[in-house]
């Protein structure tokens, strides 16, 4: 069993909880509260900005051009392609995408970003990949799960979102990250592998909390209703 296969098996409980979350299941049903969708897009836009910065940290830690090329490609993908599922959400709620940019991160998303930044800066390249991997991996499996469970067609509300994350291009992104992490884990000490596992587990937990944060429109204490950019 590879290292990433171990990670998937050890975190199956969280993956299943994500699949069954009302926001995620609502995407399959075509029924998610509009306020929750707006809250998600606001937070995810800023989260993905941080994700690109962490890819940049990966470049700074890379010793060969293969890794530099990989991280550069992922920055481009995040910048240019992940706007498409966001746009689907915006179209559903009748909001302009630009209107949902520039908002402060809610508590859970703020913690998630700082968790990733900590491991990216304090650990090696394997730890950096381990802390980032739950995002593309859970989204790939969400897309596949919703395709299988609901069998959406282009007429369905959230078909563009589901199809984006279920398609082969997104699978390639996830597989490339898993393959490189397996290679690095094979060279790592037991202490390093333990840190990778801890980083991965907490990111999985925060992926679940991110959905809950969006669904409940989580905000900082005493800042409910604040919309100032």
C-alpha atoms as one frame of an Amber mdcrd trajectory, in Angstrom:
protein
   0.000   0.000   0.000   1.383   3.392  -0.982   1.651   6.287   1.458  -1.266
   8.158  -0.096  -3.379   4.988  -0.092  -2.698   4.824   3.654  -3.775   8.449
   3.996  -7.024   7.779   2.146  -7.834   4.710   4.223  -7.025   6.420   7.529
  -9.256   9.392   6.670 -12.193   7.582   5.130 -14.399   8.737   8.005 -13.867
  12.391   7.110 -14.311  11.821   3.376 -17.677  10.176   4.058 -18.702  13.002
   6.377 -17.904  15.482   3.594 -19.988  13.515   1.070 -22.944  13.585   3.467
 -22.677  17.243   4.458 -25.898  19.149   3.593 -24.056  21.726   1.473 -22.293
  19.048  -0.575 -25.385  16.884  -0.886 -27.374  19.992  -1.744 -25.135  20.544
  -4.763 -26.225  17.139  -6.028 -29.882  17.882  -5.282 -29.676  21.351  -6.807
 -30.761  22.954  -3.555 -28.319  25.072  -1.527 -29.281  28.305   0.288 -28.157
  31.313  -1.723 -26.580  33.008   1.300 -24.474  29.887   1.858 -23.318  29.873
  -1.748 -22.282  33.530  -1.555 -20.434  32.894   1.712 -18.629  29.948   0.124
 -17.494  31.884  -2.944 -16.263  34.829  -0.862 -14.177  32.533   1.329 -12.995
  30.171  -1.396 -11.776  32.989  -3.616  -9.434  34.161  -0.841  -8.544  30.588
   0.110  -7.443  29.852  -3.468  -5.336  33.018  -3.450  -3.535  31.579  -0.422
  -3.286  28.203  -2.173  -1.374  29.858  -5.020   0.990  31.496  -2.541   1.697
  28.085  -1.030   2.468  26.696  -4.472   4.964  29.563  -4.654   6.541  28.372
  -1.409   6.767  24.955  -3.070   8.754  26.509  -5.917  11.145  28.074  -3.395
  11.690  24.652  -1.777  12.166  22.798  -5.076  15.584  21.522  -6.108  14.771
  20.430  -9.637  12.866  21.842 -12.566  10.279  19.072 -12.602   8.877  20.253
  -9.276   9.163  23.917 -10.279   7.249  23.159 -13.491   4.564  21.283 -11.547
   3.959  24.092  -9.052   3.964  26.704 -11.807   1.326  24.733 -13.730  -0.841
  24.444 -10.629  -0.685  28.187 -10.022  -1.891  28.686 -13.599  -4.674  26.130
 -13.186  -5.912  27.693  -9.958  -5.740  31.199 -11.405  -7.407  30.472 -14.728
  -9.585  27.368 -14.371 -11.076  27.298 -10.881 -13.094  30.410 -11.654 -15.447
  28.181 -13.679 -17.112  26.363 -10.752 -17.286  29.671  -8.868 -19.039  31.195
 -11.868 -21.636  28.421 -11.813 -22.398  29.267  -8.176 -22.582  32.994  -8.987
 -24.929  32.394 -11.912 -27.273  30.386  -9.681 -27.575  33.178  -7.102 -27.551
  35.997  -9.636 -24.369  37.607  -8.358 -21.437  38.981 -10.306 -18.234  37.096
  -9.536 -16.320  40.336  -8.956 -18.901  41.333  -6.337 -17.780  38.441  -4.125
 -14.057  39.217  -4.148 -12.041  40.889  -1.406 -13.893  39.795   1.712 -12.087
  38.809   4.938 -11.791  35.102   5.622 -14.280  33.671   8.143 -12.719  31.989
  11.217 -12.554  28.446   9.830 -11.084  29.489   6.487  -8.632  31.778   8.253
  -7.473  28.888  10.431  -7.219  26.577   7.422  -5.006  29.001   5.508  -2.712
  29.526   8.501  -2.538  25.763   9.080  -1.349  25.269   5.498   1.075  28.176
   5.674   2.614  26.808   8.871   3.339  23.381   7.418   4.449  24.812   4.070
   6.978  27.102   5.713   8.201  24.879   8.545   8.251  21.498   6.787   9.804
  19.980   3.712   8.287  19.558   0.282   6.489  16.366   1.340   4.815  18.101
   4.261   3.777  20.952   1.983   2.123  18.552  -0.468   0.484  16.590   2.342
  -1.167  19.689   3.789  -2.436  20.788   0.338  -3.574  17.438  -1.038  -6.958
  17.133   0.764  -8.346  20.083  -1.176  -8.037  18.642  -4.719  -8.524  15.058
  -3.551 -11.772  15.651  -1.657 -13.159  17.791  -4.487 -12.368  15.105  -7.055
 -14.170  12.519  -4.960 -17.088  14.879  -4.263 -17.538  15.343  -8.001 -17.376
  11.588  -8.655 -19.701  10.845  -5.721 -22.333  13.350  -6.874 -22.106  12.116
 -10.469 -22.724   8.564  -9.338 -25.442   9.366  -6.784 -27.472  11.941  -8.728
 -26.409  11.360 -12.355 -26.851  15.049 -13.226 -27.338  16.285 -16.779 -26.466
  19.691 -18.280 -29.997  20.813 -17.410 -29.310  20.459 -13.679 -28.506  23.539
 -11.598 -25.023  22.635 -10.470 -23.983  20.394 -13.366 -21.053  22.665 -14.419
 -19.657  22.580 -10.862 -20.001  18.814 -10.516 -18.641  18.071 -13.983 -15.614
  20.336 -13.420 -14.475  18.404 -10.353 -15.449  14.955 -11.673 -13.657  15.207
 -15.006 -10.341  13.658 -16.025  -8.427  16.952 -16.048  -9.058  17.468 -12.356
  -8.235  13.823 -11.672  -4.871  14.360 -13.347  -4.144  17.250 -10.958  -4.929
  15.128  -7.912  -3.011  12.111  -9.186   0.111  14.167  -9.907   0.143  15.491
  -6.355  -0.396  12.011  -4.902   2.363  10.502  -7.037   4.907  13.120  -5.986
   3.926  12.818  -2.330   4.398   9.038  -2.500   7.891   9.563  -3.908   8.801
  12.003  -1.156   7.274   9.817   1.566   9.425   6.887   0.432  12.508   9.027
   1.121  11.242  10.488   4.401  12.024   9.509   7.980   9.314   8.121  10.239
   9.120  11.468  12.028   8.606  13.259   8.713   5.938  10.778   7.605   4.142
  11.308  10.920   4.100  15.077  10.358   2.780  14.531   6.834  -0.034  12.355
   8.167  -0.947  14.868  10.855  -0.950  17.723   8.344  -3.106  15.740   5.915
  -5.602  14.684   8.595  -6.117  18.199   9.887  -6.573  19.529   6.350  -9.247
  16.883   5.780 -10.965  17.972   8.977 -10.780  21.603   7.876 -12.220  20.731
   4.460 -15.272  19.396   6.298 -15.365  22.462   8.542 -15.092  24.718   5.462
 -18.357  23.299   4.091 -19.999  23.806   7.479 -18.596  27.336   7.689 -20.161
  28.183   4.331 -23.473  26.460   5.061 -23.978  28.294   8.366 -22.514  31.600
   7.083 -19.971  31.563   9.900 -18.631  34.972  10.926 -16.313  36.429  13.525
 -17.938  37.314  16.884 -19.624  40.725  16.892 -19.172  41.077  13.136 -22.430
  39.506  11.974 -23.775  41.340   8.982 -20.556  43.246   8.301 -20.043  43.445
   4.529 -17.348  46.117   4.327 -14.469  45.104   2.079
